Amino acid sequence: MTSFFRSMISTAAFASALLLGAVAQADDLATVTESGTLRVALTGAFPPFSFVDEQNTVVGFDVDIGTETAKRMGVKAEIVTTRGMASLPG
């Protein structure tokens, strides 16, 4: 992976974390690391960011960012589908 691509992924992950933290109530870092799971809530209705593929799996840019973020944190990513932002607490 090129340095530029790594930089872009890191920047996108950081921006996504800031955006998600501002919009939704999230578990704190200690809770996530203790549980071993980072839950990433997506609707699956906004291609190319998140959409449902032929195997009925949510895929896309946001899934990739969430999965990479969890990997770098040393935890497992759990993709959770929602009906929209109104269904998130907080």
C-alpha positions in Angstrom: 0.0 0.0 0.0 1.4 3.4 -0.9 2.1 6.1 1.6 -0.5 8.3 0.0 -3.2 5.7 0.1 -2.4 4.9 3.8 -2.6 8.6 4.5 -6.0 8.9 2.7 -7.4 5.9 4.6 -6.2 7.3 8.0 -7.6 10.7 7.2 -11.0 9.2 6.2 -11.1 7.0 9.2 -10.4 10.0 11.5 -13.0 12.1 9.8 -15.6 9.3 10.0 -14.9 8.8 13.7 -15.4 12.5 14.3 -18.6 12.6 12.3 -20.0 9.5 13.9 -19.1 10.7 17.4 -20.9 14.0 16.8 -24.0 12.4 15.5 -24.5 9.2 17.5 -24.0 8.2 21.1 -21.0 5.9 21.1 -19.4 3.6 23.6 -16.2 5.0 25.0 -12.8 3.6 24.0 -12.4 1.5 27.1 -15.8 -0.1 26.6 -15.0 -0.9 23.0 -11.6 -2.4 23.8 -13.0 -4.4 26.7 -15.8 -5.9 24.6 -13.4 -6.6 21.7 -16.0 -5.3 19.2 -16.4 -2.0 17.4 -20.1 -1.7 16.2 -20.4 0.3 13.0 -24.0 1.3 12.3 -25.0 1.8 8.7 -28.2 1.8 6.7 -26.8 0.0 3.7 -28.7 2.4 1.5 -26.1 4.9 0.3 -23.9 3.5 -2.4 -20.9 3.5 -2.7 -20.6 4.3 1.0 -22.8 1.4 2.2 -25.1 -0.9 0.2 -26.3 -4.4 0.2 -24.6 -6.8 -2.3 -25.9 -9.9 -4.1 -25.1 -12.0 -1.0 -27.3 -9.7 1.2 -24.2 -8.4 2.9 -23.6 -4.7 3.7 -20.5 -3.6 1.8 -18.9 -0.3 0.7 -16.5 2.4 1.6 -17.9 2.9 5.2 -17.7 -0.8 5.8 -14.1 -0.8 4.7 -13.3 2.2 6.9 -15.0 0.7 9.9 -13.3 -2.7 9.4 -9.9 -1.1 9.1 -10.5 1.1 12.1 -11.4 -1.9 14.2 -8.4 -3.8 12.9 -6.0 -1.0 13.9 -7.7 -0.9 17.3 -7.1 -4.6 17.7 -10.8 -5.4 17.9 -13.4 -7.1 15.7 -15.8 -5.0 13.5 -19.5 -5.7 13.8 -21.6 -4.1 11.0 -25.0 -3.2 12.3 -27.8 -2.2 9.9 -30.2 0.5 11.0 -33.3 2.1 9.4 -31.6 5.5 9.6 -30.1 8.0 12.0 -33.4 8.4 13.9 -33.0 4.8 15.2 -29.6 5.6 16.9 -29.7 6.6 20.5 -28.5 10.1 21.5 
